[in-house]
Amino acid sequence: MSGYVVDMEGRFRLTKKPPFLTPGYQAVGQKLDDVKGIRKRVPLEKDKNYDVPLQPQQTVVQFNSTYLETTGRNERRRGDAVGWGLFLLFITLSITTLYKFVLADLINNFDVFSLGVAVFFFISMFITIIFLINILSTELFTTWHYPIRFNRKTRKVYVRQYDRKVEVYNWDELTFFIAYISEDRDIRAVTFDKDGETVTGMFALAFQNNVIDQSLISYFEFIRRYMEGDDQQLKEVKEAIRYIYPIHKKRETPLMSFKRLILNVLYYSHENIEYPERTFRFYPVTLVILPLLALRYAGRVISMLTSYRHCFSPDIQAECQIDPSDPYDLNKHLPAGNLEQRNQPMWKIVVYSLGITIATIAMIFVGAFMIDMMGTARPHGDYPSMVGKIWYLFSLGWLS
């Protein structure tokens, strides 16, 4: 297993094809205590019943008596890489505009200083482009989600990693703990070599937070009880689920993208977001960062539109056959939360539509502002303000 490397979030890639300019990757093959980025660990026991409420935290994609499938750890940040990538692209275009004039100056007035500036710009652009490609590859032209599937009958766990490979683990060989990473916390599953200390595999469960361990334990108990519990406990796990994230057969719609973004921004991550109406918190600062949220929303939509459905191999699918009459199949028998979403009152539809409209307008203004920034880099001529033109359009000034 020394051929694999893992970053702080549990992603795997082959060392033969290392992630160029990707910070934070650590070698699997180290002692767990030596893995950088994890500053503290709290052990979790698979054979212990934790007396806590079960909290799926809206991470469930598929649920039945054969397997439980959840999202990956970074689903809540889906689109951020694309959004920031777009921002960096604007910056790169600005640098390119400047570089064009520096190059022209170099040709007309060759000297060592101009040559140095030109080389600096060229190297900066090259590094930025490689960095952008590396970041965007995790969210563009990839799968809608990175599933983690827990098979209750075979006691296997299938994890789709960021290198497009599926790792298969034996549940009984996994060791779990809460990992403290900088300001964040998540649940890690690891496998060890024969010495019981050297890491041979690692992945992170879907839910994370940065406040308290209680919700992480509640999430772990939700997974643990599904894999270890009897029929009565399986029923308890089923009843804890109010929402199925409907992404296993069709991509996320723009409206669903907006809801997931709001879910991850305006709800306390340390509370039970399976009941969002109880955990909603609005902060005035949200209005200040609205352009950034619009950028994240645009990134999420673009990411989904360019991606495709993940399909496990035929061998794994054969191990995950579902009984057509399975009463626990929540993708056929939708839970209460999904039924509520299907029957939204008109005022909620209006609010969501208004939110998407505001986010779109904010995104347009951010783009216009970035274009204006590039325009100011031009040394000659007056550049017309795109923000002014957009404002003229939306303020209906053209009607007067």
C-alpha positions as CSV (number, residue, x, y, z in Angstrom):
1,M,0.0,0.0,0.0
2,S,3.0,2.3,-0.1
3,G,2.0,3.3,-3.6
4,Y,-0.8,5.5,-2.2
5,V,-0.8,8.9,-0.7
6,V,-3.6,10.6,1.2
7,D,-4.4,14.2,2.0
8,M,-5.9,15.6,5.2
9,E,-9.4,14.8,3.9
10,G,-8.8,11.2,3.1
11,R,-8.4,11.4,-0.7
12,F,-6.2,8.9,-2.5
13,R,-4.0,9.2,-5.5
14,L,-1.2,7.1,-7.0
15,T,2.4,8.3,-6.2
16,K,3.3,7.4,-9.8
17,K,1.0,10.3,-10.8
18,P,1.3,12.8,-8.0
19,P,-1.1,15.7,-7.7
20,F,1.1,18.5,-9.0
21,L,1.1,21.5,-6.8
22,T,-1.5,20.0,-4.5
23,P,-0.6,20.9,-0.8
24,G,-1.4,18.7,2.2
25,Y,-0.9,15.2,0.8
26,Q,0.6,12.7,3.3
27,A,2.0,9.2,2.6
28,V,0.0,6.2,3.6
29,G,2.7,4.0,5.1
30,Q,3.4,6.3,8.0
31,K,2.6,5.7,11.7
32,L,-0.8,7.3,12.5
33,D,0.9,9.5,15.1
34,D,3.2,10.9,12.3
35,V,0.5,11.8,9.8
36,K,0.6,15.6,9.5
37,G,-2.5,17.7,9.8
38,I,-4.3,15.7,12.5
39,R,-3.5,17.5,15.7
40,K,-5.8,15.4,18.0
41,R,-7.7,12.1,17.8
42,V,-10.8,10.9,19.8
43,P,-11.3,7.1,19.4
44,L,-14.7,5.7,18.4
45,E,-15.7,2.1,19.1
46,K,-17.7,0.0,16.7
47,D,-18.8,-2.5,19.3
48,K,-20.2,0.1,21.7
49,N,-23.7,1.5,21.7
50,Y,-23.6,5.2,22.0
51,D,-26.6,6.6,23.8
52,V,-27.1,9.6,21.5
53,P,-29.7,10.5,18.9
54,L,-29.1,9.3,15.4
55,Q,-28.3,12.1,13.0
56,P,-28.0,11.4,9.3
57,Q,-27.3,15.2,8.6
58,Q,-28.8,15.0,5.1
59,T,-25.9,13.0,3.7
60,V,-27.9,9.9,2.7
61,V,-28.2,9.2,-1.0
62,Q,-29.5,5.6,-1.0
63,F,-30.9,3.6,1.9
64,N,-32.2,0.0,2.0
65,S,-31.7,-3.2,4.0
66,T,-28.7,-4.1,1.8
67,Y,-26.7,-1.0,1.8
68,L,-26.5,2.6,2.9
69,E,-24.9,5.1,0.6
70,T,-23.8,8.6,1.6
71,T,-22.2,11.6,0.0
72,G,-18.5,12.2,0.3
73,R,-16.9,14.5,2.9
74,N,-16.6,17.5,0.5
75,E,-20.1,17.5,-0.9
76,R,-21.0,20.5,1.2
77,R,-18.2,22.4,-0.5
78,R,-19.1,21.2,-4.0
79,G,-18.6,24.1,-6.4
80,D,-16.2,26.1,-4.3
81,A,-13.2,25.0,-6.3
82,V,-15.0,26.0,-9.6
83,G,-16.1,29.3,-8.1
84,W,-12.7,30.3,-6.9
85,G,-11.3,28.9,-10.1
86,L,-13.4,31.4,-12.0
87,F,-12.2,34.1,-9.8
88,L,-8.5,33.1,-10.4
89,L,-9.3,32.9,-14.1
90,F,-10.3,36.6,-14.1
91,I,-7.1,37.4,-12.3
92,T,-5.1,35.4,-14.8
93,L,-6.7,37.2,-17.7
94,S,-5.8,40.5,-16.0
95,I,-2.2,39.3,-15.7
96,T,-2.3,38.3,-19.3
97,T,-3.5,41.7,-20.4
98,L,-0.6,43.3,-18.5
99,Y,1.9,40.8,-19.8
100,K,0.9,41.7,-23.4
101,F,2.0,45.3,-22.9
102,V,5.1,44.2,-20.9
103,L,6.1,42.0,-23.8
104,A,5.5,44.8,-26.3
105,D,7.7,47.1,-24.2
106,L,10.3,44.4,-24.1
107,I,10.4,44.1,-27.8
108,N,10.7,47.9,-28.3
109,N,13.0,48.6,-25.4
110,F,15.0,45.6,-24.6
111,D,16.8,45.6,-21.2
112,V,17.5,43.3,-18.3
113,F,14.7,44.7,-16.1
114,S,12.0,44.2,-18.8
115,L,13.2,40.7,-19.5
116,G,13.0,39.9,-15.8
117,V,9.5,41.2,-15.5
118,A,8.4,39.3,-18.6
119,V,9.9,36.0,-17.3
120,F,8.2,36.6,-13.9
121,F,4.8,37.1,-15.5
122,F,5.3,34.1,-17.7
123,I,6.2,31.9,-14.8
124,S,3.3,33.3,-12.7
125,M,0.8,32.6,-15.4
126,F,2.2,29.1,-16.0
127,I,2.0,28.2,-12.3
128,T,-1.5,29.7,-12.0
129,I,-2.8,27.7,-15.0
130,I,-1.4,24.4,-13.7
131,F,-2.9,25.2,-10.2
132,L,-6.3,26.0,-11.8
133,I,-6.3,22.8,-13.8
134,N,-5.4,20.8,-10.7
135,I,-8.2,22.4,-8.6
136,L,-10.9,22.3,-11.3
137,S,-10.2,18.6,-12.1
138,T,-11.7,17.7,-8.8
139,E,-15.1,19.2,-9.7
140,L,-15.3,19.5,-13.5
141,F,-15.9,16.5,-15.8
142,T,-16.1,14.1,-12.8
143,T,-19.0,12.4,-11.0
144,W,-22.0,14.1,-9.4
145,H,-20.9,12.9,-6.0
146,Y,-18.2,10.7,-4.4
147,P,-20.2,8.0,-2.8
148,I,-19.4,6.0,0.3
149,R,-21.4,2.8,0.4
150,F,-21.8,0.6,3.5
151,N,-23.0,-2.9,2.6
152,R,-24.7,-4.4,5.6
153,K,-24.8,-7.9,4.2
154,T,-21.3,-8.3,2.9
155,R,-19.9,-6.0,5.6
156,K,-17.8,-4.1,3.0
157,V,-17.4,-0.4,2.5
158,Y,-16.9,1.0,-1.0
159,V,-15.3,4.5,-1.3
160,R,-15.1,6.4,-4.5
161,Q,-11.9,8.4,-4.2
162,Y,-10.8,11.6,-6.0
163,D,-8.5,9.7,-8.4
164,R,-11.7,8.0,-9.8
165,K,-10.8,4.7,-8.2
166,V,-13.0,2.8,-5.8
167,E,-11.4,1.5,-2.7
168,V,-13.0,-1.6,-1.0
169,Y,-12.6,-2.0,2.8
170,N,-13.8,-4.7,5.2
171,W,-15.9,-3.0,7.9
172,D,-14.5,-5.3,10.6
173,E,-10.9,-4.2,9.8
174,L,-11.7,-0.4,10.1
175,T,-10.7,1.7,13.1
176,F,-12.6,5.0,13.6
177,F,-11.7,8.2,15.3
178,I,-12.7,11.9,15.4
179,A,-9.9,13.9,13.8
180,Y,-9.1,17.5,14.7
181,I,-7.8,19.2,11.6
182,S,-7.0,22.9,12.0
183,E,-10.4,24.5,12.8
184,D,-12.4,21.5,11.5
185,R,-13.3,18.0,12.7
186,D,-14.4,14.9,10.9
187,I,-14.6,11.2,11.3
188,R,-11.8,9.1,9.9
189,A,-11.7,5.4,9.1
190,V,-8.3,3.7,8.8
191,T,-6.8,0.3,8.2
192,F,-3.4,-0.7,9.6
193,D,-0.6,-3.0,8.6
194,K,0.2,-6.2,10.6
195,D,2.1,-4.1,13.2
196,G,-1.2,-2.3,14.1
197,E,0.4,1.1,13.7
198,T,1.3,1.7,10.1
199,V,-1.6,3.2,8.0
200,T,-2.5,1.2,4.9
201,G,-5.8,3.1,4.1
202,M,-7.8,6.0,5.2
203,F,-11.0,7.8,4.3
204,A,-13.3,10.4,5.9
205,L,-17.1,10.0,6.5
206,A,-19.4,12.6,5.0
207,F,-20.3,14.8,7.9
208,Q,-17.9,17.3,9.5
209,N,-18.1,20.3,11.8
210,N,-16.0,22.7,13.7
211,V,-17.8,23.1,17.0
212,I,-18.5,20.0,19.2
213,D,-18.0,16.3,19.1
214,Q,-21.6,15.4,20.0
215,S,-23.0,15.7,16.5
216,L,-20.0,13.7,15.1
217,I,-20.7,10.9,17.6
218,S,-24.4,11.0,16.6
219,Y,-23.5,10.7,13.0
220,F,-21.0,7.9,13.7
221,E,-23.7,6.0,15.7
222,F,-26.1,6.4,12.8
223,I,-23.5,4.6,10.5
224,R,-22.4,2.1,13.2
225,R,-25.9,1.1,14.2
226,Y,-26.8,0.4,10.5
227,M,-23.8,-1.9,10.1
228,E,-23.8,-3.5,13.6
229,G,-27.4,-3.4,14.7
230,D,-30.2,-6.0,14.7
231,D,-33.5,-5.7,12.8
232,Q,-35.0,-3.4,15.5
233,Q,-32.0,-1.0,15.3
234,L,-32.2,-1.1,11.5
235,K,-35.7,0.2,11.9
236,E,-34.4,3.0,14.2
237,V,-31.8,4.0,11.6
238,K,-34.5,4.1,8.9
239,E,-36.8,6.2,11.1
240,A,-34.0,8.7,11.8
241,I,-33.8,9.6,8.1
242,R,-36.0,12.5,7.0
243,Y,-34.3,13.3,3.7
244,I,-32.8,11.4,0.8
245,Y,-30.5,13.5,-1.3
246,P,-31.8,12.5,-4.7
247,I,-28.7,12.4,-6.8
248,H,-28.0,8.7,-7.5
249,K,-29.9,8.6,-10.8
250,K,-30.1,12.3,-11.9
251,R,-27.9,15.3,-11.4
252,E,-28.6,18.0,-9.0
253,T,-31.0,20.7,-10.4
254,P,-30.1,24.4,-10.0
255,L,-32.8,24.7,-7.4
256,M,-31.4,21.8,-5.4
257,S,-27.9,23.4,-5.8
258,F,-29.3,26.5,-4.2
259,K,-30.9,24.6,-1.4
260,R,-27.7,22.6,-0.6
261,L,-25.7,25.8,-0.6
262,I,-28.1,27.5,1.8
263,L,-28.1,24.3,3.9
264,N,-24.4,24.5,4.3
265,V,-24.2,28.2,5.0
266,L,-27.2,29.2,7.2
267,Y,-27.5,26.1,9.4
268,Y,-25.4,25.2,12.4
269,S,-23.3,22.3,11.4
270,H,-23.2,21.0,15.0
271,E,-27.0,20.7,15.2
272,N,-29.2,18.2,13.5
273,I,-29.7,19.6,10.0
274,E,-32.0,16.7,9.2
275,Y,-34.5,19.1,10.8
276,P,-33.4,22.4,9.1
277,E,-36.4,24.4,10.4
278,R,-35.0,24.0,13.9
279,T,-31.4,24.9,13.1
280,F,-31.9,27.9,10.8
281,R,-29.8,30.9,11.8
282,F,-29.5,34.1,9.7
283,Y,-26.6,36.3,10.2
284,P,-26.5,39.9,8.7
285,V,-22.9,39.2,7.6
286,T,-24.4,36.9,5.0
287,L,-25.6,39.9,3.1
288,V,-22.0,41.2,3.0
289,I,-20.6,37.9,1.5
290,L,-23.5,37.5,-0.9
291,P,-21.2,38.0,-4.0
292,L,-19.0,35.1,-2.7
293,L,-22.1,33.0,-2.2
294,A,-23.2,33.8,-5.7
295,L,-19.7,32.7,-6.9
296,R,-20.1,29.4,-5.0
297,Y,-23.5,28.9,-6.4
298,A,-22.3,29.4,-9.9
299,G,-19.4,27.1,-9.3
300,R,-21.8,24.3,-8.0
301,V,-24.1,24.6,-10.9
302,I,-21.3,24.5,-13.5
303,S,-19.7,21.6,-11.6
304,M,-23.0,19.6,-11.8
305,L,-23.7,20.5,-15.4
306,T,-20.3,19.2,-16.6
307,S,-20.3,16.0,-14.5
308,Y,-21.7,12.6,-14.9
309,R,-23.3,9.8,-12.9
310,H,-21.1,7.5,-10.9
311,C,-21.5,3.8,-11.5
312,F,-19.9,1.1,-9.4
313,S,-18.4,-1.9,-11.2
314,P,-20.6,-4.9,-12.1
315,D,-19.0,-6.9,-9.4
316,I,-19.9,-4.4,-6.7
317,Q,-23.4,-3.9,-8.1
318,A,-23.8,-7.7,-7.9
319,E,-22.9,-7.6,-4.2
320,C,-25.5,-4.8,-3.7
321,Q,-28.6,-6.3,-5.1
322,I,-31.8,-4.9,-3.5
323,D,-34.9,-6.9,-2.9
324,P,-37.6,-5.3,-5.1
325,S,-40.0,-5.6,-2.2
326,D,-37.6,-4.2,0.4
327,P,-39.8,-2.2,2.8
328,Y,-36.6,-0.3,3.9
329,D,-35.9,1.1,0.4
330,L,-36.3,4.8,1.0
331,N,-35.6,5.7,-2.6
332,K,-38.9,4.0,-3.5
333,H,-40.7,4.9,-0.3
334,L,-39.6,8.5,0.2
335,P,-39.3,9.7,3.8
336,A,-41.2,12.6,5.3
337,G,-38.7,15.4,4.4
338,N,-38.7,14.6,0.7
339,L,-42.5,14.5,0.6
340,E,-42.6,17.9,2.3
341,Q,-40.2,19.2,-0.3
342,R,-42.5,17.9,-3.1
343,N,-45.4,19.8,-1.5
344,Q,-43.8,23.2,-0.8
345,P,-46.2,26.1,0.0
346,M,-46.2,28.9,-2.5
347,W,-44.3,31.3,-0.2
348,K,-41.3,29.0,-0.1
349,I,-41.3,28.6,-3.8
350,V,-41.3,32.4,-4.1
351,V,-38.5,32.7,-1.5
352,Y,-36.3,30.2,-3.3
353,S,-36.9,31.7,-6.6
354,L,-36.1,35.2,-5.2
355,G,-32.9,33.8,-3.7
356,I,-31.8,32.3,-6.9
357,T,-32.6,35.5,-8.8
358,I,-30.6,37.6,-6.3
359,A,-27.7,35.2,-6.4
360,T,-27.7,35.3,-10.2
361,I,-27.8,39.1,-10.3
362,A,-25.0,39.3,-7.7
363,M,-22.9,36.8,-9.8
364,I,-23.4,39.0,-12.9
365,F,-22.3,42.1,-11.0
366,V,-19.2,40.3,-9.7
367,G,-18.3,39.2,-13.2
368,A,-18.8,42.8,-14.5
369,F,-16.6,44.1,-11.7
370,M,-13.8,41.7,-12.6
371,I,-14.1,42.8,-16.2
372,D,-13.8,46.4,-15.2
373,M,-10.7,45.5,-13.2
374,M,-9.1,44.1,-16.4
375,G,-10.3,47.2,-18.3
376,T,-8.4,49.5,-15.9
377,A,-5.2,47.6,-16.7
378,R,-5.3,48.9,-20.3
379,P,-2.8,51.8,-20.5
380,H,-4.6,53.7,-23.3
381,G,-8.2,54.8,-23.8
382,D,-11.2,55.0,-21.5
383,Y,-12.8,51.7,-20.8
384,P,-16.6,51.8,-20.4
385,S,-17.8,50.6,-17.0
386,M,-19.5,47.2,-17.3
387,V,-20.9,47.6,-13.7
388,G,-22.5,50.9,-14.8
389,K,-24.1,49.2,-17.8
390,I,-25.4,46.3,-15.8
391,W,-26.8,48.7,-13.2
392,Y,-28.4,50.8,-16.0
393,L,-30.1,47.6,-17.2
394,F,-31.3,46.3,-13.8
395,S,-32.4,49.7,-12.5
396,L,-34.6,50.1,-15.6
397,G,-32.8,53.4,-16.4
398,W,-33.4,52.6,-20.1
399,L,-37.1,53.1,-19.6
400,S,-36.7,56.8,-18.7
